[in-house]
Amino acid sequence: MALEMRTACEKCSKSLAPESESYICTYECTFCAECTASMNHVCPNCGGELVRRPRPRKSS
């Protein structure tokens, strides 16, 4: 099952490119690096840990 690669931060609505630094919880809530830092890496929706979202594989 693939991750849902959301394109905007759920807190500030900043646009997030697939290769940008962004963070997700186990429910795939998605936040930009700045908002994640301000929330101490804790998802405000579920209370879970926010971790770096994996970047997509580069095509060769």
Secondary structure, 3 states (H helix, E strand, C coil): CCCCCCCECCCCCCECCCCCCEEECCCCCEEEHHHHHHCCCECCCCCCECEECCCCCCCC
